[in-house]
Amino acid sequence: MAQRPVAPTAPELVVETETGSTVMSPGHDYHVGRDPLCDIVIDDARVSWHHAVLRPEADHWTLEDENSTNGTYADGRRVHEWDVGPGSVIRFGSPADGPSAVLAGLPPPAPERPSAVSKPALTGTFRQPTSVRPLPTRTVRIGRAEDNDLVIDDLVVSRRHAELRALPNETYEIVDLGSHNGTFLNGLSITRALVRPGDIVGIGHSAFSLVGDQLQEYVDTGEVSLDVQDLTVAVDRGRKTLLDHVSFPVGEKCLLAVVGPSGAGKSTLLNALTGQRPADHGTVLYDGRDLYRDYAELRQRIGLVPQDDILHAQLTVRSALSYAAELRFPQDTAKAERRARVDEVIRELGLQERAGQPVHSLSGGQRKRVSVALELLTKPSLLFLDEPTSGLDPGMDRSVMHMLRGLADDGRTVIVVTHSVLSLDVCDRLLVLAPGGKIAYYGPPEDALLFFGFAEWPEAFEAFERDRERDWAEEFRTSLSQRQYVLDATAQPRRPREGPVLITPPARPRSRGAQLGTLVRRYAAALSADRTFLAIMIALPFVMGAMGRALAGSKLTQETAMNALLILCVGGVLTGAANAVRELVKERVIYQRERAVGLSRSAYLMSKVVVLGTITVLQAVVLTLVALLGVDLNAPGGEGVLMPPLAEITVAVALLAFTAMMLGLLVSAMVRKEEVTMPLLVLVAIVQVVFCGALLKLDGVPGLEQLAWLVPSRWALGAMAGTVGLARIVPGELTGDPLFEHSAGVWLLNVAMLIVLSAVFGYVVSRLLRRHEPAVMRK
């Protein structure tokens, strides 16, 4: 950044890119490009090393292209110099899909207190600073390592996380040092920004604020409150209401149970409170801070245990927790540090004797404890659980609820959505939702049945379904319980939201490579522990290869050639597709949760491609060698078009199997239930056989020929047929197909089309994965 001689009066702006946000202050130029020394770094091949510069000019900002190769675009047109301001969208390198930067204005600062915290004295975090130190006169490095100027003992903080820099004009600047979990200014992920008095700089569980001549630190220890104000969720363009103006407070160290009949909006409320699917209207105050506005920062302090286990069942308890720790903690966290934290949560949840057992061998209650332990790794202050006692016997139900009681007493706010009413007595508060997403009761559990006028809970739930005309919400709204436990139980002022809820998506993870390495190792470990999968994986290529060997005989002749090549196609398709067709759908709940805490979609998909692709290619090689090694392939002159015949056929089968694997992932990403994958696998195999060109004439047949372009076996059979010169061995109309020609150009076309189809399937899988992500992660 170059200091300008005249200080313009241009407004401060936030520039948001895919990797984070930068607060632009007048008096500086902000350079954009691939150069790591640029103020705004965009790592995209279409972006030039020094691409453009944003300059303050008088009372506005100007965007100037620095003679970039692929251009800078604003309002869909290529620009050299352009005035920009709040709401401007800039694209670099391409007007359609180039990396973008969005400019927005900054809200006014709050005077002499943590910015945008409602009633700091009434919060657990901001009522009193944890530490106070004089404002620094030099650069202060902040991080987990002991050699930092300001040490934060928090595993979600990188060893060298950020720097607070004192500038010559008595202002301060916060700069992120490429941290794993990000640095935040007033809830917004930033790479570099000026810090004004009252602003909140968020690093891990700590917040820093400049107050007077002091740097104040506030540490979120877990004793936080939650204030829910007028949450409303509607679907079908507002015609159906799932949550109807839901408001209630949750105090520090509180265990809240949410019950109600099916369709009352319990899961909708859970998604709204965790930011998975923000409410359409209303406010959620996390210890005085707007959860939706500051979601990018606060999401790290929210733990969510879904109804289905978020665990790889083949791994041991310790392994499952260790891999989760690798994904959630910074890459610079030492193995010993991660192991110590894993051991700590294992002890906290009473799992010491089960640490070496595979997850699938645990009882339902023990598996739920492991799921909770996974979420506790990062020490969340808010812990949400969706039906944690579903399917458990009464004894296990009681055990799990007592575990949650202990977690709340240790200094957390715990909210559990449940159908079970067996252990409500261990809860501090009970929220009962009536059909339509309305509050029927909020208060102590022991007073609920008396409030409704029933002796047992089944009678109350029957009444909800039977007495549809009864206005349960109005009865509670006019009750003493509403005043005592809702209106008078919180001193936080109402914060009505104007317009719809806007939630800032978290910054993209900065360590895809590290995530990929961890995911590959975890996935390989899970597969290797699955003995059934291993047995099928090893046996399938040998069985299919033996069938191919029996059909091929000692030489490919007019009687054997077509059948031998066809069985190689079937074997390649079955091998690849069978490996992958269940892999995404069976891990969907795990993916959704890990994506919500920062998992990279591309790293997740690539881990599947790397592990399954390696296995599939090895199987294809074994299949081909078992079927054809030592067989006279009868190729023209004994040579292939580019390589030895057996090598060319092996390449074709390997590419076919890999492409079929990608097709299997596509099927797995499309379906909702694992049970439907096997019928679809059979359908995929049949389609490959019918449209490969061995049974039907495809060349020159309108419709069929174009449809066959999307069938991998069509191109694989063409490559193999070209290698052996099938038209010469088996003369006829079918083998006269131009794709069967014995020539280098045709063989390369067939191979290239398999690669193209793999890429297309991979792209579609990525888009389908996006469908199953939390709503906020799709932005």
N, C-alpha and C positions, 0 to 999 in steps of 0.2 A: 504493500500500500504506500502510495506517495502522498506526502503532506502537501496540501494546496495552500498557496499564500493568502487567499481570501476565503473567509468562511462563508459559504453560501447559506441561504435560509431554506433550502430544500428540506422537506419533511423526512424524518426517519422512516425507513421502510424495512420490511422483512422480505427477503428473497428465499423462496422455498424450492428446493430441488429434490430429486429422488434420494439423495444421500444425506439430507439435512437442511438446516435453515441458517441464514446469515442475516444479522441485523445490520443494515447499511445506515451509517450516520454521515451527515453532510460534513465536508472538510476532507474527505478521502475519496479516491478513485477505487473501484472494485473491479479487478481483472478476472475474466472468465476464461477457462481453457483446461487442457489436459495436464499442463505443467503443475506438478504438486505444489509449487510455490505460489500459484495463483490464489487469490482471495476466495474464489468460488471454483472448486475443482470438479470437473465433469469428466469421468473416465468412460468415454465413448469414442470409438474409432472415427466417427463422423465429425467429432469436435476437434478443431485445430489446437496446437500446443498453446498458442495465445490467440484466442478466438474473438473476444469482444471485451469492451470495458463499459462499466456503468459510472457515469460522472454526475455529480451535483452541479447544476447550472442555475444560479440565482435561486428561484423558488421552486424548481422542479428537477427531475433527473433525466439524463439523456443516455440512450444506449447507442454505442458506436461500434460497428464491426471493424475488426483489425485485419482486414484483407484475408479473412478466413477462406479456406478451400471450398467448403460446402455451404457457406452462407449463414446469416442470422435472419430469423423470420419473426415478424410481429403482425398480428391481424391477418395471417395467411400470406403475407407478401415479404419478399426479400428486401431487407433494409440495410442502408449503410449508416444512417444516423436517424434516431427516432426518439421522440419524447415519450417517456413512460411514467407510470404512477400506479397507485393502488388499483388492482384489478387487471393490470397488464399481464399477458401471457406471452412469453418469449420461447421460441424453439431454436435449437442450434443444430445445424447440419441437415435438417429435413423439415419442410413445413408440415408434413403429415404425422410422422412418428418420431421425430428427433427428440432428444432429451429436452425437457421443458423446465422453465423457471417461472414461478408465479410470484408477483409482487403484491404485498398487502401492507396496510398501514398498521401502526402500533397503537394499542390502547393507551390512554393517559396513565401515568404512574400514580400509585397510591402514596400519599404523603407520610413519611417517617414511620412506616410500618411495613411488614411483609406484603408485597403487592398482591392484591386480589384475594387476600385471605379474609374471610368473613369472621368478624369478632375473634381476633387472635387469642384474647385472654380466655376464651371459652373452649379452646381447642387443646388437645393433648400435646401436639407438637409445638405450637407457636406461643403458648402462654408464657413460656420462660426460655430464654436462650440456654442451650447446653454449654456453650463457651462464648466468651467475648474477648476480642483482641483488637489492638489499635489497627487502623487502616494501614496497609503496607505502603512503603514508599518505593518498592521495587517489585520485580516479578516474584510471585509466590507460586511454586509448583504444588499441585494437589494430587494425591493418589494414595494407593494402599501401601507402597513400599516405605520402609523406615527412613530412607534418605530424602523423602519429600519435605518441603517446608511445612506443609499442613497434611498430616497423616490421617487417613480415614480407615478405620479397621472394619472393612465391609467387603465381603468377597465379590459383590457385584460391581465393585469399583476396580478399575484397572490399576496396575502398579504405578504408572505415570498417566494420570487421567486428564488433567487440564491445568491451565495456568491462568492466574489472575494477574494481569499486567497493569502496572501503574503507568499512565500516559503523561506526557509533559504538561498538558493543560489541566492537571489535577482531576482527570477522569480515569475510569478503570475499564479494562477490556477483559472478557473471559474468552479463552481460546481452548477448544477441545483438542487433545493430543492424539486423536485417532482411537479413542476409547472404545471398548467393546459395547457397552450399554448406553453410551451417549452422555452429553452434557446438555442441560436444559436451562433456558431463561424464561421464567414465568410460564413453565410448562411446555415451552416450544423447543424442540431439538435444534441446537445451533452448532456451527463449527467455529464461529467468531462473532462476537457482539459486544457493544458497549453496555456497561452495567450502570444503571442509574440508582439513586437512593430509593430504597424500598423494593427494588427488584428482587426476585427469588432466583438464585442460581442453584439448580438441583443436580446433585451428584450422588448416585446411589440412594441410600436412605437419609442423606443429609441435605440440608438446605442452608444457603448462605445469603445474607442480606447486608447491604451497606446502610447503616443507621447512624446518622450524625457522623462522628469521627471514629466509628467502630465497625468492625467486621463481626457480625453475629452469626453463630452457627446454631441450627436447630436440628436435632436428630429425631427421626421418626422411630420410636421404640416399639411401636405396635399398639400403644394405648390411644387409639383414634376413635372418633365418633363418625357416624354416617347419618346425614339428614337427607331424606327423600322427600321431594317437594313436587306434587302435582304431576307425577309421571303418567303420560298418556301414550298408548300405542294403538294404532289402527291399521287395518289392512283392507284390501279390496277398495282402494281409493277412498278410504275413510268410511266405507259402509259398515264395516265390522270392527267393533272396539274390543281389543284384547286386554288393555289396562285402562282404567277410567279414573283419572285424577287421584292416583295413589300417593298418599303422604304419610310418613311416620319417621320418628327418630330412632337411632340405634346408638346406645351409649357405649362408652369404653368398656372393654373386657366383657362384652355382652354376648350371650348365646341366644340367637333368635331362631325360632322355628317358623316356617311358612307352610301352612296346610290349606286344604280346600279340595273340593270335588274336582274331578277331571274336567279340563276346559276352563278352569277358573283363572288361568293366566299365571300360574306359578313359574313355569319355565320362561315365559315372556318376561316376567319381573326379574328373574335371575339374569337373563341376557342383558336387560336394561341396566341393572346394577353393576355388572362386570364390564360393560362397554362392548360386549360381543355383538349386540344389536341395540344401539342406543335408542332411547325412547324418542318418539316424534316431538313431544313437548315435555317440558318439566326440567327440573334441576336435581342433580345428585351432588351433595356437598361432602367431600372426603375431608374430614377434619377442617372444615371451613373453606376448602378449595373446590372449585368447580371441576368435578371429575371428568366431564366430557371435554371441557376446554383444555385441561391439563393432562389428558389421557396418555399422551405420548410418554410423559414422565411417570405418572402414577400407576400405569399398568404393571410396572415391575413390583408393586407392593400389593398386588391382588393375586390370591391363589384361588384356583377353581378346580374342583374335583368333580368331573362329570359322572353321570349315572353308570356308564360303562367304564371299565378299568382302562386307564391310560398307560398300560404296561405291555411290554413284549413278554408273553407268557412263558417263552422258552428260556429266558434269562433268569439267573438267580437274582434274589432281592438286592444283593450288594452290587451286582453288575448293572441292573436296571437303574439303580440310583446313581451309580458312578457315571454312566453314559449321560444321564440327564444333567448331572453336575457339569460335565464337559460342555454341554450345549448351552447352559444357562450362565456359567461363570466366564469371565474374560479368559482369552487364550493364554495370557501370561500367568494364570493361576497355577501354582505348583501342584504336582500330583499329590504331595503330602497334605497340602491345604484342602484339596478337594476330598481326599480320603478322611481327613479329620472331621469335615462337615458332614459327610455321609455317615460316619460312625456316630456323630452327635444326634442326628435325627433318628437313626436306628435305635439308639438308647431311649430317646424321648418317646418313641412310639412302642417301646417294649418288643422290638423285633430281633433282639440279639441272637436268640436260638434259631431264628428262621433265616438269618442273613445268607446262608449258603444254599438254601433250598430254591429250586426253580419256582417261579411265580405260580405256574399252573398247578403245583402240588399243594398250594395253600388253601385254607378254608376261605369262604366268602368274606368273613370279617377280617381275616388277616390280609387278604388282597386289598381290602379297602384301606387298611392301615398303611400298606405300602404306597397306595395312590396318594394318601394324605402326606406321607413322608416325602414323596417326590415334590409336592408343592411346597413343603416347609423348607426345602433346601435354600431358597432365597430369602427366607424369613419374611413372608408376607404379613402385613398388618391386618388385612382383610382376607378371610378365608370363606369361600362359598362352596357348598356341597349340594349336589343334585341327587336326591334319592339315595343317600349312602347306605340305607338299611334295606333297600329293595331286594327281595329274595332271601333275606336272612331270617333265621328262626328267632323267637322272642328273646332268647338268651343273648345271641349275637347282636340283635337290635339294641338291647340294653347296654351291651359292652361298647358298641360304637358310639352311642350317645354319651356315655360317661367319658369316653376318650375326648369327644368334642368339648364336653364341659371342662375337662382339664386343660385343653388347648386355650380356651377362652380365659380361664383363670390365670394362665401363664402370661397373659398380656396380648391378646388378640381379640378382634371382633369377628365372631363366627356366625354365619347365616346358613341355615340348612333348610332346603326344600324337601318335604317328606310327605308320604301318604300315611306313615305310621303315627299312631297317637299313643303308643305304649309307654314312651319315655318323655313325654312333654314336661313332666314335673322337674326335670333337670335343667330346663331352659329358663332364662330370665324373662323373655318376652315371647309372645305368640302372636303371629299375624294370620288371620283367617281371611281368605279371599272367597268371595261369592262368585257365581257365574257372571260373566261380563267383566271380570277383572276389577271388581269393586271391593273395598275393605268392609268386611262384615264385623270384624273385631280386631282390636290391637290392645294388648296389655298383658298382665300376668297370666300364665297358663291356667292356674288354679281357679280363676274367676270366669273363664270362658263359657263353660257349660251353664253356669248360673245365669250368665248374661243372656244366653240363647233360650234358657228355660227348659233344658233337657237334662236327663240323668246320665246318658251315655252318648259317646261320639257318633256311633252309627245312626242314632236317631237324628242328630244334627245334620249329618251329611244327607240323609234321606229327605230331610226338610228342604235343604237347598235345591234338590232335584224336583221335589213334589210341589213346593209352594213357590212357583215361578212368579206369581203376582206380588209376593211379599217384598217390600223394599228394604232389604237387609242393610244396604249402605246408608239409607236415610235414618234407620233406627240407630245405627252407630254414630252417625254424624250429629245427632241431637242428644247423645248420651253423655253421662258424666265421665265414662271411660275415655271418650274422645277428648274431652277437655283435659282430663288428668294425665293421660299417657301419651297424647300427641301434642296438643296445643301448649300445655304448660310444661311439657317435658324437655323442651328445647328452647334455648335463648337465641338460637340462630335466626336472623330475620328472614322473612320470605324473600326469595330472589326470583321474581317472575322473569321468564325468558321471552324476549320479543322475537317472534318468528320461530322457524324450525330449529331443531338441535343441529349444531355443526360440530363435528368432532375431528380433530387433527389426527391423521393416521400416523403411527409410529414411523420413525426413520428406518430405512432398510438396514439390515445387519451389515456390519463392515467386515465380516470375516467368513465369507461364503466358503473359502478354501478350507478353513479350520472346521467349519460345520460339516463339509463334505467328508473330510477325513474321519470325523467321529461317527457320522451316519454310516459310512461304508463299513467301519469296524463293527459297529453295533449290529448292522443288518447281517453281516457275515457271521457274527457270533450267534445271532438268533437262528439263522438257517442251519448252521452246523449243529446246533443243539436239537434240531427237529429231526428225529431219526426217521420218521415216515417220509418226510421230504427227501432226505438223503438217499434212502433206499430207492425211491421212485426215480430220483435224479440220476442215480448210477445205473439202474436197470434199464430205463427207457431207451437210451441210445443203443445198448447192446441188443435188446429185443427187436427194435425196429431195424437195426443193422443186419441182424441174422435173417430177418424176413427178406430184406433186400438182397442178401447173399443167396438165399434160396431161389429167388426169382431171377437173379442175374446169371447164375451158373458159372461156368468157367470163362464165358465170352459173351459179349453183348451181340446178340443176333437179331434177326427179324422177329423171332418169337419172344425174346427176353428183354430187348433194349427198352421199349416203351414202359413195360411194367416195372423194370428196375429203377428207371428215372422217376416214375410216378411215386413209387414207395419212398424214394428219397425226399420227394416233395412233401408227402404226407408226414414222414418222420420229422423233417425239419419244422413243419408247421406245428405239429403236436408238441414237439420238444419245447419250442420257444413260447408258444401261447400257453401251454399248461404251466410253465414256470411262473408266468406273470399274471394270469387272469384273476387270481384272488388277492394279489399283494396290496393293492391300494384300498380296496373296499374293506378288507379286514383290519386295516390300520387307520381307518378314517377318523375315529375319535381321537386317537393318538396324534394324528397329523393336525387336526383342528386345534387341539390344545397347544401343541408345540408351535404351531404357526402364530397363535395369539401371543406367545411370549418371545417372538423374534426369529423363529426358524425361517430360513430362506426357502422359498418354494423351489427355486432352481437347484439348490443344494440337495433338497429332499428327492426331487425327481432324478437328478444325476446319480445319487447313491443307488437308486434302484437300477438305473441303466448300467452303471459300472459293475455292480455285483451280479445281477441277473444276466447282463450281457456277457460277462466273462464265463459264467457257468454255461450259458446257452451255446456260445461259440465252441467251448471245449466239448460239449455234448455232440454238436454237429460234426466236429472233426472225428470223434470216436465213431459216430453213426456212419459216416462216409467210409472211413477206413475199414470198419468191420464189414461193410457191404461190398466194397469194391477193391480192397487191397489184394493184389494177385490176380484180379480178373482182367482178361484182355478186353480193353475198352473199345477196340476196333475203330479208333479215331483215324481220320485220313492221314496216311503216312505215319501213323503212330504218334502224331503230334497234335497238341491243342492249338488254339489260335494265338496265344501269347506265352503260355507256360505248358509244362507237362499236363496231359489230360486229367490225371487224378488230382493234381493241385488245383486246376481250374474248377473241377466239379466240387472239390472241398470248399473253395472260396464261395461258389454259388450257394451251396447248402448252408454254409455258415452265415452268409448274408440273409438268406431266406429265414433261417431260424431266428436271427437277430430282429429282422423286420416283423416276424410273427410275434416275437416277444413284445415289441412296441405296440403291436395290434392288441395283444393280450392286456397290456397296461391301459390301452384305450378303453377296452371293454370294462376293465376293473374300475376305471374312473367314471364310467357312465352309469353303472348299476347302483342300486341302493342297498341291496342285500347280497350277502356272499352266496346264498343258496342258488341264485339264478346264474352263477358264473359257469357251472358245469354244462347245463344245456346250451348256453351260448358258445362254449368251447366246441361242442359237437357241431353246432351250426357253422362256426368259423371254419372248421376242418372240411365240412361238406362243400362249402362255397369254394374253398381253395382247390378241391379235387375237380369240381365241375367246371371252374373257370380257368384252369391252368393251361388248357389247350390240348390235353391228351384225350379228352372224351368228346368235346364239341369243337366244330369248326368256328373259330372266332374271327379270323382275318376276313375283313370285307363284309361282315354281318353287322349292319347298323344297330346300335344300341348295345348288343352283346360285346362288340369289340371295345367300345368306350368304357363299358362297365368293368371289363377285364383289366383295364389300365390300373384300377385300384386294388387288384388282387396280386399280392406278392408272388404267389406260386407261378403266375403267368410269366413273370420275368425270370424267375429262377429256372423254370423248366426250359425257357428259351435259351438261357446261358448254357445249361447242361447239354441240351440238344445240339447247340452250335458246336460245342467242344467235340462231341463224338461224331458230328455229321449225321444226325438222325435221319435226315431226308434220304441219305444214301443207303443207310442200313434198313430203314422201314419206309420204302416208297409209298406214296399215297397222298390224298388230299389234305389230311390233317398235318402231316409232316412237311408239307410244302409251305407252311407258315413262314413269312419273311423273318420273324424273330428267331427261327431255328437255323438261320443261315450260318455256315461255318466261316465267319469273318471276324476280324478284330473289332471293326466298327460296331457290328451288331452285338457282339459279346459285351463290349464296353457299355453300350446303351442299356442292355439288360441289367448289368451290374449297377450302373448309375441310377437306374430307376428304383432299384431296391434301396439304395442309399437315400434317394429323394423321398420315397414312401416312409422310411424310418424317421426322417426329419419331420415330415408332415404329421405323422402319428404323434411324435413327441410334442410338437407344438399344440396339437389339439388336446393332448393329455394335460399340458400345462394350463390351458384355458379351462378345462373341466375341473382341475384341482381348485382353481380360483372360486368355482361355484360353491365349493364345500367349506370355504374359509369363513371365519367371523367377518361380519359385514364391514367392520372398520378396516380390515386388512386388504380389502378389494379396491380401496381408493387409490 
